[in-house]
Amino acid sequence: MVLRVKTVVLFLCLALCAGAAPTDADLEAVGRRVWQNECAGSRTGLTSWNTGENFASLGIGHFIWYPAGVQGPFEESFPKMVRFFMEHGAKVPAWLRDQPPCPWKTREEFQRDFQGERMQGLRDLLASTIRLQSQFLAKRMQESLPKMIAAASADRRDQVRQNFQSLLASGAGTFALIDYVNFKGEGVAPTERYQGQGWGLLQVLEIMRGEGGEVVAFSGAAAEVLERRVRLAPPERGENRWLSGWKARVRSYAR
């Protein structure tokens, strides 16, 4: 199964880059691996709100959705995905079509309504659009390179481009790019920094060295960037509680 996922994820990227249509089976396989990474493949995990955070995390990629009036440092991606759903003909519930802010204002309110009708309908939508969510993730990965090149210092642009393209040459590398850019972003937003240091895909590609193969090098660099993030994070966020899981996730890229 792991070999099949690595094969289909490479096909998915090549098909999208060439303007071709990847098969439903390819999209399903990639989506289910991302879903497993984010929330152990569980249906209830499609609608989450982590302790200590001020936003909901939804879908196979735990796309961020802020309540009204809440501003956070992390990029909000769920409304963009809803637009993507509508552009591709998905049946989006009426209450979501105008892309409102997250209707649950706090984690406590979210948890109280966890079995409510609106939450169940949201899970129905997310469970029925795995292929579209995979396509959305692959599209984000494709669009990340120009953003990173523009944000990188002049002396690192060639290295970032070369590392990105070398990873695209294999299914495992392509999946690592898709998963990590969804997991921790492109690394170009000024707000996504602790003490001036980012933790996105750009930062991983900047320190990645090719020893041991591209995917092994990417996995190690990602773990290093995440360790730095936790070390520099505000103590009140308590990010050390997540580090072991984060590192297990990025180490899985090399298996």
C-alpha positions as CSV (number, residue, x, y, z in Angstrom):
1,M,0.0,0.0,0.0
2,V,2.8,2.4,0.8
3,L,4.4,1.7,-2.5
4,R,1.2,2.3,-4.3
5,V,0.7,5.7,-2.6
6,K,4.2,6.8,-3.5
7,T,3.5,5.8,-7.1
8,V,0.2,7.5,-7.4
9,V,1.3,10.7,-5.7
10,L,4.0,11.1,-8.3
11,F,1.5,10.5,-11.1
12,L,-0.9,13.0,-9.4
13,C,1.7,15.7,-9.5
14,L,2.9,15.0,-13.0
15,A,-0.7,14.9,-14.3
16,L,-1.6,18.2,-12.7
17,C,1.6,19.8,-14.0
18,A,0.8,18.6,-17.5
19,G,-2.8,19.7,-17.3
20,A,-4.1,16.1,-17.4
21,A,-6.8,14.7,-15.1
22,P,-5.5,12.4,-12.3
23,T,-7.7,9.4,-11.7
24,D,-10.2,9.3,-8.8
25,A,-8.2,6.4,-7.3
26,D,-5.0,8.5,-7.3
27,L,-6.7,11.4,-5.6
28,E,-8.3,9.1,-3.1
29,A,-5.0,7.4,-2.2
30,V,-3.2,10.6,-1.6
31,G,-6.1,12.1,0.4
32,R,-6.4,9.2,2.7
33,R,-2.7,9.3,3.5
34,V,-2.9,13.0,4.4
35,W,-6.0,12.2,6.4
36,Q,-4.2,9.5,8.3
37,N,-1.3,11.9,9.0
38,E,-3.6,14.7,10.3
39,C,-6.2,12.8,12.3
40,A,-5.6,9.1,12.1
41,G,-8.1,8.7,9.3
42,S,-11.1,9.2,11.6
43,R,-14.4,10.9,10.6
44,T,-14.6,12.9,13.8
45,G,-11.0,14.1,13.2
46,L,-12.3,15.9,10.1
47,T,-13.7,18.6,12.5
48,S,-11.2,19.5,15.2
49,W,-10.3,22.3,17.5
50,N,-7.0,21.8,19.3
51,T,-6.5,22.9,23.0
52,G,-4.8,26.2,23.2
53,E,-5.8,27.4,19.7
54,N,-8.3,30.0,18.6
55,F,-9.4,28.4,15.4
56,A,-11.1,25.2,14.1
57,S,-9.0,22.7,12.0
58,L,-11.1,21.0,9.3
59,G,-10.8,18.4,6.6
60,I,-8.1,15.9,5.8
61,G,-5.5,18.7,5.9
62,H,-6.8,20.4,9.1
63,F,-7.5,23.6,7.2
64,I,-7.7,26.6,9.5
65,W,-11.0,28.5,10.0
66,Y,-11.1,31.6,12.3
67,P,-14.2,32.9,14.1
68,A,-15.4,36.4,13.4
69,G,-13.1,39.0,14.9
70,V,-10.3,36.6,15.5
71,Q,-6.9,37.3,13.9
72,G,-4.1,34.8,14.1
73,P,-0.6,34.5,12.7
74,F,-1.4,31.4,10.6
75,E,-2.9,31.5,7.1
76,E,-6.6,30.8,7.0
77,S,-7.1,28.1,4.4
78,F,-10.6,26.6,4.9
79,P,-12.6,29.4,3.2
80,K,-10.2,29.0,0.1
81,M,-11.0,25.3,0.1
82,V,-14.8,25.9,0.2
83,R,-14.4,28.2,-2.8
84,F,-12.5,25.4,-4.5
85,F,-15.3,23.0,-3.7
86,M,-17.9,25.3,-5.3
87,E,-15.8,25.9,-8.4
88,H,-15.6,22.2,-8.9
89,G,-19.3,21.5,-8.4
90,A,-19.4,20.0,-4.9
91,K,-22.7,20.3,-3.0
92,V,-21.8,22.8,-0.3
93,P,-24.4,23.4,2.5
94,A,-26.3,26.6,2.0
95,W,-25.0,28.1,5.2
96,L,-21.4,27.7,3.9
97,R,-21.9,29.1,0.4
98,D,-21.3,32.8,1.4
99,Q,-18.1,31.7,3.2
100,P,-18.9,33.0,6.7
101,P,-16.4,33.1,9.5
102,C,-16.3,30.0,11.7
103,P,-19.7,30.0,13.6
104,W,-18.2,28.5,16.8
105,K,-16.4,31.3,18.7
106,T,-14.4,29.1,21.1
107,R,-13.2,25.6,21.5
108,E,-15.8,25.0,24.3
109,E,-18.6,26.1,22.1
110,F,-17.3,23.9,19.3
111,Q,-17.1,20.9,21.6
112,R,-20.6,21.4,22.9
113,D,-22.0,21.3,19.4
114,F,-19.8,18.4,18.3
115,Q,-22.7,16.1,17.6
116,G,-25.0,18.9,16.3
117,E,-26.7,18.9,13.0
118,R,-24.4,21.6,11.4
119,M,-21.3,19.8,12.6
120,Q,-22.5,16.5,11.2
121,G,-23.3,18.1,7.9
122,L,-19.8,19.6,7.8
123,R,-18.3,16.1,8.4
124,D,-20.5,14.7,5.6
125,L,-19.2,17.3,3.2
126,L,-15.6,16.7,4.2
127,A,-15.8,12.9,4.1
128,S,-17.4,13.1,0.6
129,T,-14.7,15.4,-0.9
130,I,-11.5,13.6,-0.2
131,R,-10.5,13.7,-3.9
132,L,-11.2,17.4,-4.2
133,Q,-9.2,18.1,-1.0
134,S,-6.3,16.1,-2.5
135,Q,-6.5,18.2,-5.6
136,F,-6.6,21.4,-3.6
137,L,-3.5,20.3,-1.6
138,A,-1.5,19.4,-4.8
139,K,-2.5,22.8,-6.3
140,R,-1.2,24.6,-3.3
141,M,2.1,22.7,-3.5
142,Q,2.5,23.6,-7.2
143,E,1.8,27.3,-6.5
144,S,4.3,27.4,-3.6
145,L,7.6,27.5,-5.6
146,P,7.2,31.0,-7.1
147,K,6.2,32.4,-3.7
148,M,9.2,30.8,-2.0
149,I,11.6,32.0,-4.7
150,A,10.3,35.5,-4.3
151,A,10.8,35.4,-0.5
152,A,14.2,33.7,-0.4
153,S,17.4,35.6,-0.3
154,A,19.2,35.9,-3.6
155,D,22.0,33.6,-2.6
156,R,19.5,30.8,-1.7
157,R,17.1,30.9,-4.6
158,D,18.9,28.3,-6.7
159,Q,19.2,25.9,-3.8
160,V,15.5,26.2,-2.9
161,R,14.5,25.6,-6.6
162,Q,16.9,22.7,-7.0
163,N,15.8,21.0,-3.8
164,F,12.1,21.4,-4.7
165,Q,12.6,20.0,-8.2
166,S,14.7,17.1,-7.0
167,L,11.9,16.1,-4.6
168,L,9.4,16.2,-7.4
169,A,11.4,13.4,-9.1
170,S,10.0,10.7,-6.8
171,G,6.6,9.8,-5.4
172,A,7.9,10.0,-1.9
173,G,9.4,13.4,-2.4
174,T,6.3,14.7,-4.1
175,F,4.2,13.5,-1.2
176,A,6.6,15.2,1.3
177,L,6.2,18.5,-0.5
178,I,2.4,18.2,-0.6
179,D,2.1,17.1,3.0
180,Y,4.6,19.6,4.5
181,V,3.3,22.7,2.7
182,N,-0.2,21.9,4.0
183,F,1.1,21.0,7.5
184,K,3.3,24.1,8.1
185,G,2.8,26.4,5.1
186,E,5.1,27.9,2.5
187,G,7.1,29.8,5.1
188,V,6.7,33.1,3.4
189,A,4.2,34.9,5.7
190,P,5.9,37.5,8.0
191,T,3.4,36.6,10.7
192,E,4.4,32.9,10.7
193,R,7.7,33.5,12.6
194,Y,9.0,33.1,16.1
195,Q,11.8,35.5,16.9
196,G,12.2,36.1,13.2
197,Q,12.5,32.4,12.3
198,G,9.9,30.6,10.1
199,W,9.1,26.9,10.0
200,G,7.5,26.4,6.6
201,L,8.6,24.6,3.4
202,L,10.9,27.4,2.4
203,Q,12.9,27.1,5.6
204,V,13.2,23.3,5.2
205,L,14.4,23.6,1.6
206,E,17.0,26.3,2.6
207,I,18.8,24.0,5.1
208,M,18.2,20.7,3.3
209,R,21.4,19.0,2.1
210,G,21.4,16.0,-0.2
211,E,23.3,13.5,2.0
212,G,21.5,10.1,2.1
213,G,19.0,11.0,-0.6
214,E,16.6,13.8,-1.2
215,V,13.7,12.5,0.9
216,V,15.9,11.5,3.8
217,A,17.6,14.9,3.7
218,F,14.2,16.7,3.5
219,S,12.9,14.6,6.5
220,G,15.9,15.5,8.6
221,A,15.8,19.2,7.7
222,A,12.0,19.3,8.5
223,A,12.6,17.8,12.0
224,E,15.4,20.4,12.6
225,V,13.1,23.3,11.6
226,L,10.3,22.0,13.8
227,E,12.7,21.6,16.8
228,R,13.8,25.2,16.3
229,R,10.2,26.4,16.1
230,V,9.3,24.8,19.4
231,R,12.5,26.2,21.0
232,L,11.7,29.7,19.9
233,A,7.9,29.6,20.6
234,P,6.3,31.6,23.3
235,P,6.3,29.4,26.5
236,E,2.6,29.9,27.0
237,R,1.8,28.1,23.8
238,G,3.4,24.9,25.2
239,E,4.4,23.6,21.7
240,N,6.7,21.0,23.1
241,R,3.6,18.8,23.6
242,W,3.3,18.5,19.8
243,L,6.9,18.0,18.9
244,S,7.2,14.2,19.0
245,G,4.1,13.8,16.8
246,W,5.4,16.4,14.4
247,K,8.7,14.7,14.1
248,A,7.2,11.3,13.6
249,R,5.1,12.7,10.8
250,V,8.1,14.2,8.9
251,R,10.2,11.1,9.5
252,S,7.5,9.0,7.8
253,Y,8.3,10.7,4.5
254,A,11.6,8.7,4.3
255,R,10.0,5.3,4.9
